[in-house]
Amino acid sequence: MSELLEIKTLTVRYRTKDGFVTALDSVSLGIGENEMLALVGESGCGKTTLGLSIVSLLPPASSEVVNGSVTYKGTNLLMLEEKRKKAYRGTEIAMIFQEPLTCLNPVYRVGDQMAEAIMVKRARKEGRGQMHGTVMQRVYDRRAAVDTRFLRRGHGLPAQLRDEIVEWLTLVRIGDPEQVLNRYPFELSGGMTQRVMIAMALSEEPSLLIADEPTTALDVTTQAQVLKLMAELMKRVNTSILLITHDLAVASQVADRVMVMYAGELAEVGEVHQLFAEPLHPYTKGLLRCIPTGTKDDSELAPIPGSIPDLRQLPLGCNFAPRCPYVFERCRSDRPHLFPREGGREVACFLYDE
């Protein structure tokens, strides 16, 4: 499988009143074409920071990329000027954010906001076919601005554009798309809003979709529908998906590969069925023991002892050492890296340093 995106030794830190906090520490990963990669881990481990780093949406005043590269189709996105980075957002790489209501403008109808995304995509594709560089950027920015002002002045949606929006809303299983596109975001339920965000992101036909906790605010039934929908649309639109979640059960349903993250570092990487059948890292084993089986038996849930380390005061050696039942002397002094295993698996644990 050829890689669509490759991240190498990415290190990101945030400025705080107490100094710098390293959110990502030398993280490396790759996403193949037409692959769904799940990035899992506890809250605060750096999952969202990784997603925002790919699309260069980290807050510039309080964060900085210390080291590393984010290479998309042979281009290091981190080395581009801001104007050129915009050419990749949406058209090439789209993102579904964790809270859909905070990402949709409450004063514009759903149809108008989807129309804006589609028109920006069209303007960029037209500009890319005619010219290159900053001139291209100015052309499609100007075209998109003119088109969106047309909508905001109340001229309504052209018939062709309206039909395309209805088609995308239908694809995400919205029962009455004609009615929904005339509604405001606050008039929709959480599940409906999430589907609108998915439709908007996929309407730009990106090669890579970053989905940050897309099912967190949904009930179990709607969550299953959204996950199935994303897997179906991934094949239809021919896109790859980076699924960011804290729920291993979610990852097990749709992902091709799983990467487990802990305290800003990757702990284990593996194909989804292998990882769930035979977890290697003590942290992965602990996470799986915390998942209810759904059957009534004599077994008990076994929570991971201790708590997540403070990123301002990480322990010496392995970050998981204070909570690990298999800890030995080397773990308290040396920092493990990802050791290769059979079947393309990797695990950052000295138990597997052969």
N, C-alpha and C positions, 0 to 999 in steps of 0.2 A: 504494500500500500504506500503510495507516494504521499509525502507530508505536505499539507496545505499551510500549516503554521508551525514554526519551530521557535521555542523559547529556550535560551541558553543562559544559565547562571544569573538569572534576574534577581536583583537585590533592590528592595524598595524600603525606604524609611520615612517616618513622619516626625515632624517637629512638634514637641510638646513643651510645656513650661518647665518640665523636669529634664529636658534634653531630647535626644533622638531616640525613637523606638523603631526597631527593625521589624517590619511587617512581613517581608519576604526575604529569605536568606538563601541566595544561590539556587533558585528553583529552575529546573530544566524540564521541559516536556515538549511533546510533539502531537499534533492532531492531524490525522490522515484525511484524505478526501472521502466524503460520504461516511464519516465516522461520528458516532456519538460517544464523547468522552465525558465521564462523570468525575467531578472533583468534589470529594466529600471530606468532612471534618467538622469539629465542634465550632461554635460561633467564636469569632475572633482569631481564627487560625490563619487568615490571610486569603481566603477564597475570593471574596469580592474585590480585594485589592488587586489580585491577579487579573480578574476580568476587566477592571477599569484600566489597568496598565496596558492591556492589548489595544484598547480603543483610545488611549491617551486622554482619559477623562479624570485622572487623579487631580485633586485640588492643588493648583500650582503653588499657593501660598504656604501650604503646610506639609507638602510631600516632595520627595525627589527620588529619581531613579539613580542609585549609586553605581550600579554595574549591570551588565548583561545586554541582551539583544532580543528583539521580538521580530522575527523574520516571517513575512507573509508573501508567499509566491516570489521569493528571492529578494524582497525589499525589506530592509530593516526599518520598521515603522518609527522607532525611537529616534532615528537620525533625520527624519523629515521635518521641514518647517510646518508650522501649524496650518497654514493654508493647504499644503499638500496632504496633511493628515485628514482634513475634512473630506477629501475625495474618496477615502476608504470607508468612512463612517456611513453606515446605512447601505450604500451601494455594494460594497464588498464585505464589510463586517457590520452586523447589526447586533443590538443588545436589548434583551428584555429585562427591565430592572425589577428589583425586588418588590416595590410598592407601585402597582400600575396606576393607582389614582393620583399619586404625586407626580407621575410622568406625563399624564394627559392634561391638557389645558382645560380648566373647568368652564371657561367662557366661550369655547368653540365646540360645535357639534362634532360627533364622532366622524361623520362623513367628511367634513372639512379638514380634519386633522389627518385622516387617511389620504385624502386627496393631495395634501401638501407633501406627504412622504412620497407618493407615486410621482408627482410632478418634479420633485427634486431628482428622483432616480432618472426620469426621462431626460431632464436637462443635462445631467452629468454624462449620460451615455451619448447624447448627441454631441456634447462638447468634446468628449474623449475621442470620438470618431473623426473630428475635424482638426484638432490642434492639441498641443501638449503644454505642460508646465503651468506657470501662473496665469498665462493668458487664458487657457482653458478654464482654470478655476474662476476667473472673473466672469467669463461668459456664462457658465452654468449657474453661478451664484446670482447674476443679474436676471437670467431667465426665470429662475425659481422664485426670486423676490417679486417679479412682475406677476407671475401666475398666482402666488399666494395672496398678494394684495387684491387681486381680482376677486378671490373668494371672500376675503374679509370685508369687502365693500358690499357684500350681500347679493352678488350676481348669481349665486347658486352654482350647482355642479353641472358641467356639460354632460350630455347623455352618455357618451362613450366612457367618460371617467366614472360616472355613477355606476354604469354596468360593471366596470372592473372592480369597484369597491364592493358591490353586492356579491360578485363572484368570490372575492377573498373572504368576506364575512360568511358566506355559505360554506366555504371550505373548512372553516373552523367551527362548523356545526352550530351556527347561530340561526335559530328557527325563523325569525322574521327580519332579515337583514334590511329590508326597505324601511322598516320602522326604526331599527336600531341606529342607522346612519344619521337619522334626524334628531337623535337624542343627545343630551349632554352627558359627560362621563358620570356625574353624580347620580344620574337617574338609572344607572345600571348596577347589577349585583357584582360582587367580587369576582365570581367565576366568569361572568359576561365581560367584565372589564379586562380580565386576564386574556380572554380569547381575542378581544379587540387588539390588545398589545401584540399578541402573537401574529394576528393577521397583518397588522401594520408593519411589523418587522419583516415578515416573509414577503409582503407585497413589493419590497425593494429588491427581492430576489438576491439576497447576499450569498456569498460562498461559505461564510462562517456566521453562525448565530450563537451568541453568548446568552444563555438563559440563567439569570441569577435568582435562585430560589423561586421558580415560576409557580410552585404549588403550595407555598407556605401558608397563605391565607385562605386556602380552599378546603372544603369538606372532603371526606374520603372519596365519595362518589365522583364529585367534580374533578378531584385530583387525578383519579384513574382515567377519566375521559380526556383531560388535558394532556397527560403523558402519552396516551395512545395516539392522540391527534398529532402531537409533535413528531412522533416516530413515523407516522404516515406522511406528513408533510415534508419531512426530511428527504424521503425518497422522491416525492413528487417534484419538489423544488430543486433537488440535487444539491443539497447543502450539508455542511458538517455542523455539529452542535457541541458546544462546551456547556455541559449541564452542571451548574454549581448548586450543591445541596448539602444539608447537614444530615439528611435521611438516607441511610444505606438501603432501606427498603425501596425507596424511590429509584435509586441508581440500579438496583437489581432488575427492575422491570423493563428498562429501556436501553441501558448503556451497553456499548460494545467492550469498553475498557473502563477501569476504575483507578483513580489516583487518590490515595488517602493522604491528607495533609494534617500536620500537627505543629503548632507553634511556629508557623512560617516556613516549614520545611516539608518535603515529601517524605512520607514514612514507607509507603508501599505502592507499587504499580503492578497491575496485572489484568489479564482478560477476566471479564466479569464472573464467568462460571467458575474459573479456577480460584479466584480470590474468595468467593463465598464458600466454595467446597473445602478449600484448604488455606485459610488465612495464615500468613507467616509472621507478620509483625505483632508483638504483644498488644500494641494499641488497636490494631485491626481486630484481633481476637476479642479484646475487651468491648469494642463497639458492637460486634456481632452477638456477644453474650447479653447485651442490653436490649436486644430486639425481642419482643414477645413472639412466641411461636404460633399463637392463635389456637392452641389446643390446651385442654386442661390436663395437667400432669403434675408430678411431684417436684419438678425442677423449679428453681427460683431464678429471677433475674439477678445478675451479678454486676452491680455498678463498678466502674473503674475507680479504685481508691484515689484519694487526694483530689487536687483541683488543677485547672489549667495554669501553667506558670505565667507569672507577670513578665511581659515582653521587655520591660525595663530592667529586669533582674533575672535573666535566664540562668539556669544552673550550668556549672561546668560540665563538659562532656555532653552526653546525650540529653536532649530536652525532656525525654520521657522517663529518664532514669528514676526520678523521685516517686513515680507511680508504677514502675514496672516490677512484676513479681519475679522476673528472671535476671534482675540486675546483678552485675558483678563488678569487680574493681575497675576494669578498663572502661566501663560505661560511665564512670564518674569523672574520668579525666580526659577521654578522647571523644571527638565528635564523629559519629559514623556517617558514611556516605552511602549512596545506593549501590548495593552489591548485586550483580546479575545472578539470576537463577534460571532453571530450565523453563522452557516455554515462553521466553521473553519477559519473564517476571523480574522485578527488582525490589529489594527491601533494604531499608537503612537500619540494620541491626547487626551487632557484632556476633550474634548467634550464628549468622550465616556467612561469616568471613572465613572462607576456606582457603 
